[in-house]
Amino acid sequence: MFNIKRYDVEEQSSDKNTSSNATLSAQERLIKLNARLNKNKPHKELQEKEENKNKDKTQQQQQQQQQQQSSSKHLRYDNNDSIETNPYKQKRAREQEDQHHLKKHGKKWEKREKELKDSDLVPNDVRLAMKAEAEAAEALARGILQPINSVPEPTAASAPSLKSTQQQQQQDNKEDEEMEKKEEEDKDITSEGQKQEAEGGMDDVAMDAALADIESALVPLPTFEVKEITAEEKERAKSMGIPDWLAHPIKIEPETNTPIDAPMFRLSSRLIKQCKKAGITECFAVQTAVIPVLMRARHLGDIRKAPGDLCVSAPTGSGKTLAYVLPIIEILSQRVVTRLRALVVLPTRDLCVQVKETFETFVKGTDLKIATSTGQNSFAHEQNILVGETYARPNGPKVLGGHSRVDILITTPGRLIDHIKSTPNFTLQHLRFLVIDEADRLLNQSFQDWLYHILTAIHPSPERKLLGIDGSENIQLKRDQYGFPIHDAIAPAFLPSFFRLPESDVEDPKALSVQKLLFSATLTRNPAKIASLQLSDPQYVAVQEGGLDGDEKQKYTTPAGLTEYMIVCESSEKPLMVLHLLYNRNVRSALCFTKSVESAHRLCKLIQLYEKTRTAPVSSSSLSTIPKDNKVDSEIKERSKGDESQGDSEPDDGNNDDDDDSSSSSSEDSDSEDENESSDDDDEEEEEEDGSEKSDVEMEDVETTTKSTDPFDSSSEIEVDPSISTTTTTATATMSAPPIVVAEYSSDLPKSKRQSILRAFNKGEIHLLICSDLISRGMDLSPVSVVINYDVPVYMKKYIHRVGRTARAGKTGTAYSLVEMQEARHFKEMVSKAGHWEKIHRMKIKDQETKELVPAYTKALAGLKEALVSSRAASRKGIHRRARK
Ligand SMILES: Nc1ncnc2c1ncn2[C@@H]1O[C@H](COP(=O)(O)OP(=O)(O)OP(=O)(O)O)[C@@H](O)[C@H]1O
């Protein structure tokens, strides 16, 4: 018969301490904790205690001897009356039997492993399998699991009826009560030490660990006030289909920092050391809120109550990554067998690389293995990394429960689905954590039904037995030499397929399911999207300014150190504005976002030409007239056809929205950074439709910089200022400025080039990095001090992520948005609706300020067409060369 009590024991053999601890009742734990706390009492008291202890020890030894004799007797004579009538003794006998079994089999496995150890003939995989088997044998020996086939199938006669279950429960309760009574009596007559021995002889180490465990369990979790929900608010959320938990998050002030070694985090000294080494002495607000919650259920093999899922919304640069990286490492570091237990899904390859680097920083000192799967490498190469060459072979060995060479996988959704479908022995059944970072972005991606596939792989339907990756029944459950299934081959989520688990409730165990963790600076509140995640017992944590009294109208919180400006200008003036920021305002370490890869390329070329030109003499001929048509070349004209709505008055910008980055959503995932704004912000649009009030935006306070002498005004031929139409012009201020290095960054570039650009930017060797939205989300480029929105985004979420590339981790930063005249109304509407209008300062740039830039700019503009043609030819050559290789 399945033994409920035994399920309290840890599944992982590695965790010896917790198994002993799990057998303690809450009352006992408190007694022991009190004993430990007494250690801190005054010296005299301690002395007395010490004396008593010594006395007790002698008594204890005597009593132990007696007990051992009596229990071994009971074991030998099963029919002995006393053991049958005394459940307390029964329990003890059972435990001793387990210990005996464990010793016996443990030794066997140790011996076998020793024999094969260091043998060159034994491949690593076999060693791993042996390790798993040893662990499984140990777990089975401890009686943690009983195979379903060892339990008679429920028949009409044998299946427990509700009544018989109730009877059984009553019986159990009675037994428990008796046991408790007996234990109470014991308490009076035995010393604490005797009691420990009687309870299975906890050694000092185990005791210390157990007590530490209890003590840390008693460290209260941080409490955050939750605003009371009014009936009206409840009704409103309900009418919009938003569940209560999502409509009313647990709010935390951004400044809620806590020392990294605070007991509530329960981080090991190893990890604290790593953090301090990395310059992290305090946990930021989001980490303060999230880490203790995740660390609450930190035992890997804990198959009791499944922990609830978390949705976390916190400003850009507020440290969301570490909020999941630290607890995942801490919890997984106790694992024995390598299994895929944490999966982090991200929207782009670059982000995967970044998050992997973060994991690698803190994983030092553990033997956890981390991998990325993004489609940058060949599929076969990734398969080899994930499951090993042998197991990845279609005709290779199929292991029930799969096989993994990594503990933590960081991946883009498309490539992950490919592995779920096509990599033999790759399985998500052992997952303990599923992290969806940049969650709102990912939830807008529906290609390949990635979420459905993941959720299916994690949660098999109750009818579906684990029959192997191909669903065929020919794969047998892996068993040990005694015929027991190897426990580690079965994930907690799949346990019910093989083992009869009790129905869940707080006390009774159930299979631990994966904990889903969602993170974003702009988390969706779209009920349909949230529902698609099948969250269990979720909580919504939001780091938000103003805490409970925070401005409800303020939809997203931006970093405290961020200063935002908008410059309203003609579209033709935008390049000049960028030059003004660079050369007159000394802007450096800046990211400049354009709306497309092509647009980024042209702007980059133009500024590079300007840089070349500004120190060279400017001939009057090149300045006599500026192209009548605002477009500098027919190529741009051609490219801009697709975007009529934006007008066609940009000198350097084709206005094409055919963003190359977005078009590449293949099964290889590309960088599904798709900068397709409409898809990115689907839910934002939906929320608008959900009845939130339309803001009443007035435009009078939007100051525009309308230049009287617009050198690129398409309506008239520009007269060149006489002062600069001389044969040589000296643009004094800009000429003397040190060289400025500008580069572009887009998905068009090969991986190695991208990496070298980021490295150079991080070292300060690139002053302005012009990019599409490839790096607008999640990327943590520490030196960014300025963000320029060359093309303002149409949706607020994108704005928040872009400007959030600066002012990260408590630093300061500035964002400039170049708002075209015709966009000004929309822009104001967008930010007002998000409750953000007050934060944006209007900035006027006077003609006088840009005057000196014009001559070299005009020349650069004239040379742009040629530069674009030659760069295009060069890039074609490069593509051919790469293809030939
Ligand atoms: N407790 C901390 N102390 C000091 N620095 C920290 C701490 N936590 C995180 N950081 C640093 O803050 C920076 C931003 O962190 P992270 O990238 O996790 O932010 P984020 O909230 O995920 O931002 P985004 O929403 O843009 O993805 C990183 O450089 C990280 O190393």
The ligand as an SDF file (V2000), in Angstrom:
LIG
                    3D

 31 33  0  0  0  0  0  0  0  0999 V2000
   21.7230   44.1430   -7.2110 N   0  0  0  0  0  0  0  0  0  0  0  0
   22.4200   44.7240   -8.1560 C   0  0  0  0  0  0  0  0  0  0  0  0
   23.4490   45.5500   -7.8470 N   0  0  0  0  0  0  0  0  0  0  0  0
   24.1700   46.1500   -8.8160 C   0  0  0  0  0  0  0  0  0  0  0  0
   23.9300   45.9890  -10.1360 N   0  0  0  0  0  0  0  0  0  0  0  0
   22.9210   45.1840  -10.4900 C   0  0  0  0  0  0  0  0  0  0  0  0
   22.1240   44.5020   -9.5270 C   0  0  0  0  0  0  0  0  0  0  0  0
   21.2060   43.7790  -10.1860 N   0  0  0  0  0  0  0  0  0  0  0  0
   21.4120   43.9750  -11.4840 C   0  0  0  0  0  0  0  0  0  0  0  0
   22.4350   44.8150  -11.6820 N   0  0  0  0  0  0  0  0  0  0  0  0
   22.9320   45.3050  -12.9580 C   0  0  0  0  0  0  0  0  0  0  0  0
   21.9160   46.1070  -13.5170 O   0  0  0  0  0  0  0  0  0  0  0  0
   21.9660   46.0290  -14.9200 C   0  0  0  0  0  0  0  0  0  0  0  0
   20.5760   45.8270  -15.4640 C   0  0  0  0  0  0  0  0  0  0  0  0
   20.1010   44.5660  -15.0760 O   0  0  0  0  0  0  0  0  0  0  0  0
   19.1430   43.7110  -16.0250 P   0  0  0  0  0  0  0  0  0  0  0  0
   19.7120   43.6100  -17.3830 O   0  0  0  0  0  0  0  0  0  0  0  0
   18.8140   42.4770  -15.3180 O   0  0  0  0  0  0  0  0  0  0  0  0
   17.8770   44.6690  -16.0800 O   0  0  0  0  0  0  0  0  0  0  0  0
   16.4260   44.3310  -16.5720 P   0  0  0  0  0  0  0  0  0  0  0  0
   15.5110   44.7240  -15.5020 O   0  0  0  0  0  0  0  0  0  0  0  0
   16.3550   42.9270  -17.0620 O   0  0  0  0  0  0  0  0  0  0  0  0
   16.2790   45.3420  -17.7780 O   0  0  0  0  0  0  0  0  0  0  0  0
   15.4430   45.1950  -19.1440 P   0  0  0  0  0  0  0  0  0  0  0  0
   14.0110   45.3860  -18.7980 O   0  0  0  0  0  0  0  0  0  0  0  0
   15.9690   46.2920  -19.9660 O   0  0  0  0  0  0  0  0  0  0  0  0
   15.7300   43.8450  -19.6830 O   0  0  0  0  0  0  0  0  0  0  0  0
   22.9320   44.9330  -15.2550 C   0  0  0  0  0  0  0  0  0  0  0  0
   24.1380   45.5030  -15.6750 O   0  0  0  0  0  0  0  0  0  0  0  0
   23.1360   44.1980  -13.9600 C   0  0  0  0  0  0  0  0  0  0  0  0
   24.4160   43.6520  -13.8570 O   0  0  0  0  0  0  0  0  0  0  0  0
  1  2  1  0
  2  3  1  0
  2  7  2  0
  3  4  2  0
  4  5  1  0
  5  6  2  0
  6  7  1  0
  6 10  1  0
  7  8  1  0
  8  9  2  0
  9 10  1  0
 10 11  1  0
 11 12  1  0
 11 30  1  0
 12 13  1  0
 13 14  1  0
 13 28  1  0
 14 15  1  0
 15 16  1  0
 16 17  2  0
 16 18  1  0
 16 19  1  0
 19 20  1  0
 20 21  2  0
 20 22  1  0
 20 23  1  0
 23 24  1  0
 24 25  2  0
 24 26  1  0
 24 27  1  0
 28 29  1  0
 28 30  1  0
 30 31  1  0
M  END
$$$$
